[in-house]
Structure formats: structure tokens, C-alpha cells
């Protein structure tokens, strides 16, 4: 049993109840908020270890909760979005949310995303990052696959390093372009796709069916960590 405190924010009572049941059943301590204003008050008064946050709510919506929270806190935030809210989903991630789930979702997947977000929030500065059979030695700038060294160009290495630093977390096109190339322009998304394909050819067992660098359609990419 973990015991971490999780704040669940959703204006639908049945979803709040379902999430509370699932999370408490796995050892988490759960606090509930039925709107964004209530959530911001609870976050300031007694910060939790993680937030599960609905995006669409009356009054203060989920995007505003993420925006205000990121002004002072790095608490992991997993957002819940309804189908068709792709723009809001991307904006939430750009504002600093850590992950998202699309409604309807399975509780097993939610719990897995919660565990992954909590692991990423643990303070650590490893010199070697691993994802599957790929290892990235940050001190030596060496990448290996199955123990064999893989040659990457400087840009390929920077892209992989950024993905690996947040392994398991979806990174938007904007976030990747800004962190690797230092700027964002919508037309540069094609450049990003080209370099993702370069990495897949060098690191994936089957680049046509990527299992390591996963595409999140319309959003960005995720480096699978499990």
C-alpha cells in the first residue's frame, strides 16, 4: 500500500466516486474536489502528491487549474479529457500537465499512469537513463541497444535525451521542438517527425511498428519506459 495523497477533481459525481473507489482500493489516500476553484483552494491548503484533473468544468476549468498550479508547484497532474478535446489536451500538456487519459478510460490504465507519474516525481538524477533495451549514458553521451553502441547524430541524441528524461510521459510537438531546437513553429513538426523516424530506424526492432517511441496522434510522442 502506497499511502500517497491524490486529489481528484471532476464535476461529475459518479466519476469522483469511481476514482475514489479505485484509488483507495490500491492504497492511495483520496481527496475530492467538484470544481476548479475548490481544487485550487485544496492544493494551496494541503498539497497532495498527485492530481487527477478533469479539463471541462464550469467556472474555473482544468486548464486554468494547471496554469495557476504550475506557477508555484510541480505536483504531478494527470488530466482527463473527453473525446474530441484534442486542442485542450495539447494545451494542458504544454501548460505543464504530466499525462492525460481520454474518457471513457479503464481503471487499470489510470492506475498505471498514476504510478508512472509518481515515479517520475521522485527526486533523482541518474547518469544512465534506460528505456527497454536502450541505455543512454548522459555523462559519456553514449547510447546502446542490447549492449551494442548505436551511433546517433547530435540532433538525434538530443531528441532521445529529452524523450528519455521524461520516459513514460507524453511530450507535445511544441515541447519537443522547444527543448531540442530551441524554438517552435507549426511547420517544423515535419522536421520533428523526420528525426523521430531516424531514431526508430536505429533503435526499434521493427521501425514500422514502433514499440519504444510511441506516437500520440495529434499530440506528440512518448518514450515507453515499461
N, C-alpha and C positions, 0 to 999 in steps of 0.2 A: 504494500500500500504506500502510495507516494506522499499524500498529505498536502500537496501544493494547492494554493488557493486559486480558484478560477472564477472570474467574473463573467457571467453570461448576460448578454444584452440583446433583447429581442422583444418586439411589441406584441408578438403572438403568444398567448398563454400556453397553448398546447406544445409549442416548440420549447419554451422555457422549461416546462415540466419534463419533457422528454430528455432534454440535455442535462437537466439536474439529475434525473434518474440514472442516465448512462455514466455521467462523470462521478457521481458519488459511489456508484457501484464499483468503480475502479479506484477508489481511494482518494479522490480529489475532494477538497472542501469547496463548496459551490456557494456563490453569492449571486443574486438575481437583480437585474435592473430592467424595467419595462420601457425605457426610452433613453435617448442620448443624454438629456440633461441629468437624469438620475445617475447614469453611468459616470459622467464626469465628476459628480459630487462624491460618489463612492471611490473612484480612482484616486482622488485627492485626499480623501479622509483615511483610507486604508488600502494602499496599493496592493493588488494581487500579484501572483506570479505569471498569470496569463489571462488574456481577454478573448472571449468568443463573441464576435460582434456582428449583428445584422446591419446591412447597409441601408435598407429602406425603412425608415421610421418617421412618424410625424414629428414636427418640431425640429429638434437637433438630430440630424441624421447621422449615419455611421461615418460618412466621410468627414464630417465636422469633428466627430469624436476622435478619429485618427489624427486629424490635423492639430487639434488642441493638445492631445496627449503627447504627440511627438515633440512638442515644444519643451517638454520637461522630463519625459520618461522614455525608456527603451523597453518597456514591458512588451513581451511578445503578443501580437494581435493576429488572430485568425478570423477573417471576415467571412460572412455568409451572404451569398448573393443569389437572387432569383435568376432563372434562365432569361437571357436577353439583356442582361445588365452588364454587357462586356465593357462598355466605356467606364462605368462606375467601378468595376472590378480593377481595371488597369489603373484608374486614378487612385484608388485606395492603396494599391501596391506602391505606386510612385510616391504617395504621401508617407509611406513607411510601414504599412501593414506587412506582416511576415508571410502570410499564406492565405488561401481562400478555398472555400467549398461552395459548389453550386447546388442550390435547392432544387429538387429533393436530394438528400445525401444519405449515405449509410453510416450508422454509428461507428462501425469498425474503422471506417476511413477517417472519421472525425477524431477518434481516439488516437489513431496513428499520427495524424497531423499535429495533435496536441503534444504527444510525446516528442515528436521531432522538433517542434518549436521550443519546447522546454530544454531539450538537449542543446540546441544552438545557443540558448541564452546563458548557458553555464560558462563562466569566465575561463578561458583557456587560450593559449597562443601556441598551438602545435607547430613545430618546424616542418613536419611532414603531414600533408593532407592526403587522405585516401578516399577513393570512391570506387567500389567494386574492386577490380584487379589493377586499377590505375593508382599510382602513387606520385605525388608532387612534392619534391623536396624544395621548400621555399628558400632555404639557406644556400643550396647549391644550384638552384634553377635547373633541376634535373627531373624529367618525367619518365616513368617506367610503366610498362604494361606487362603484367605477368612476370615481372623481374627483368624484362628486357628494356633497355633505354630507347626512348622514342624521340626523334629529332623534331622539334617544333620551331617555327619562326618566332621572333619576338612578339608579334601581334597574336599569334595562336597561343603562345604561352600566357600572355596577359589575360586573354579571354578565358582560358581554362582556369587560371588562378582566381579570377573573380567569381566564376561559377563555383569553384571548389570551396572558396571561403564561406559561401552560403549554401553548401551542399544540402539538398533536400528542400530548399526554398525556391519558389518561383521568382525569377528576376525578369522585369519587364524589358521590352526593347529599349525604352528610354534609359533605364538604369544601366544596362549593359553598354550602350553607346557612350554614355557619360563617363562610366568608370574605365572603359578601355580606350576610347578615342578622345575623351575629354569634351565632347560636345554632342548635342542631339539635333538631328533633323530627320523628319519622317522618311525622306528619300534614302537616308543612309541605312535603313532597315535591310535593304538588299545586300549591302556590304556585310552586315552582321550575319545574314543567312549564309553568305558565301564562306565566311570563316567558320561558322558552325559546321558546315559541310566538310571543310578541310579537317577539322578536329575529328569528326565522325569517321572519316576515311582512315585516320591514323590510330584511333583508339577503340572504335567499335568492332566487335566480332563480325557484325553484318551491318554496314553503314546504311543499307536500305531499310533496315528495321532497327532503328537505334534503341538501345536499352540503357545507355549511360546518360547521354544528353537528350532529354525528352522535350519535345515541343509542346507548349501550352498554347493551343490555337488562339490567335488573335491577341495574345498576352505577352508571351516571351518564352523563356527556356528554364528548365530545371535540371540540375545535375543530380541524378539519382544517387542517394547515399546508402541505400539498403538493397 
